[in-house]
Each structure stands twice: as structure tokens, then as C-alpha cells.
């Protein structure tokens, strides 16, 4: 039955969603940056490190997610309370799916069939079926913030700032399968590909927690070196906000809003490897699919820092829109 469903997905989405095999070999990756106090997504070519497009989607654009082949782009727009489906090659908005409240950061399954959307002012998370182009399931959750997908078509994660936990959603049953307590208010987080380890930023903590997912418990808190208090108005109680794992899960990149930097943590040796200066108020992190670049949105200086991960040096700082937040890199 699942095979039939995925075949149906391919047929219905085929008119605007090329498969990964149809993407030109060697085509440059592109970075998509949402400008939270604007109405657009800035597109940066990661070959030239220059802006090549601005996609207007609506005021207060917030979340961004996509299947890894880059065939579609999904974004949440707070002012319109919807999820928009975009053709990333043309920038054309293909569909706008109504939501029941103000959406935050979304997450898509690798096949693009489902998108999870937290509804911050509605204490729920909505699951959107992109084939049917509608919400097909709503689950209650107190003050949801971010959805996340670690590479599985069968589950999604959603964080609860009200319950101090991250919950896993089984998409086969459309129910919660696990609730992971954190002992603090979760901010952004990252999950390893094998879904055994989670790294979570917490409110009022300059560092992150490490979670054993099968045991549903925090095993360690890692405190970053002392930094000045954050003066970033968009994240007043979050000294650490963005987290991202390298494609092989060996490195964790972490933002520090107080000292305008990102830190690098080796997940194998469990040691800090250093830090790299960014623009003001580094908000979110994305790693390019090939692992070559770490990109950081700087919400206080309206630009994006691009770091060469091998040399751990900034190679470009690209001006984007107003108050950039979520961003992600996709093949083009």
C-alpha cells in the first residue's frame, strides 16, 4: 500500500517536481535564506558566493524545508498562515496550503510527501500531505517551535517549549511514538542520521545538551566558553540558537549570539575544535550537501557568513534581506 502511495505521489507531483536523477550533474548548490522581517527568500549561488535571486513569498517568512534532491522548496509564512510550495529553479509559487495559525520552522520527509509544521499560537503541530495539498493530521503540543527530519520517510520530530521536550511523530500511524524530556526549554536541535543522538540548544544556556534518543534522556550538557550576554532582540533568552551536523555527523556547528561566532564540536572525540567569527547575532546554520560550506544567517547585520569547513575560515559575507533566520542549502 505504501508503494502505491509513493507512486501516486510521483505521478501527481511529476508536473513540477523533477526527480534527483533529472538534476544536472555538477550543478552548483544554492543557499536559500528566509528574511523574517521582510517578505522574501534570498538565493545565493554557492559556486560564486553571490546572490542570484530573491523569491517574494509574503511578509514574515519564517520556516524553510525541502526534500534533499532540491526538487521542491517549502516555506512557512506567518502573516498569511500558510505553507507555500515553490519551484526552486524558477522561484514560482506553485501552491499555498492554509494552516490553522502562525507557523514556525517546518521539516519535510526525504520523499517530499509530508511536511510537519508547528503552529506556535495554536499549541499543535500540523502534518501536511503535499500530494493532497492539505493538512491531514493535527497533534496537540504545548508551545511548539521547530520540526526536524533526520532522513527518514517514517518519522518527524517536533520540539515543545511548553513541555521542555522533543517528541517524535510516527508518520505511519500519525501519532507520537516518543517524548524526550530535556530539563530545559528546547531551542533548535539536530539529530544524527541513525537517530540515536540529538543535540539541543536550551534557553538561557550557552551551550547544548546531548540526548540518547533510544533511552530518552540527556546524557551530557556541554557549556561553551563564557561570552557576553546576548543583545540580540530576536533571541533575547537564547545565547545558543543554531545547530547543524556535518553530512557524516562527525562535526557539530553551534552559534553563539553573545560573541558573534560559531563553535565547532567534534562529536567523536567530544571536544571543541575552535570558533569562527560571524556577523552580528548568528541565528541559524546550514551545511552544504557536500559538506564544503557552513552558512550562518546573521539576523543583527542582515547578512550571511559562509565558512569553508576544511580551513574553518570565513570565505564570504553576503548581504541578504532584513533579519535573516532559517536557511538551507540544496542542489540546483
Number of C-alpha atoms within 10 A of each C-alpha: 6 8 8 9 12 15 12 13 18 18 12 14 17 11 8 12 20 16 15 15 8 10 14 10 10 8 10 14 18 25 25 25 32 32 27 24 16 18 21 25 28 21 24 23 17 20 10 11 16 17 17 11 16 18 19 15 23 19 16 20 31 29 27 25 28 25 22 19 20 24 23 22 25 24 27 30 26 22 15 18 20 22 27 20 22 23 18 22 12 9 17 13 16 12 15 20 17 15 22 15 19 19 32 26 23 29 27 30 23 19 18 27 20 24 25 31 32 33 28 22 14 16 17 23 30 22 25 23 18 22 17 12 17 16 19 13 14 18 14 14 22 19 20 30 26 27 27 25 26 18 19 15 17 15 23 24 22 28 29 27 21 15 20 21 20 30 22 20 22 16 19 10 10 15 14 17 12 15 20 21 18 20 13 18 21 27 22 25 26 22 23 20 16 10 15 13 20 20 25 28 28 26 21 14 19 22 24 25 21 21 22 16 20 11 11 19 16 19 13 12 16 17 11 17 11 11 14 11 15 18 15 18 10 14 16 13 16 26 30 30 28 27 24 24 25 20 16 10 17 14 21 19 23 29 32 29 31 20 20 22 21 25 19 20 21 15 14 9 10 12 12 17 12 11 18 15 17 27 21 23 32 35 33 25 28 26 24 20 17 13 15 17 23 24 30 33 34 30 29 21 18 20 24 30 25 24 23 15 20 10 9 15 17 17 14 15 19 16 18 25 22 19 22 32 29 28 26 22 27 25 22 19
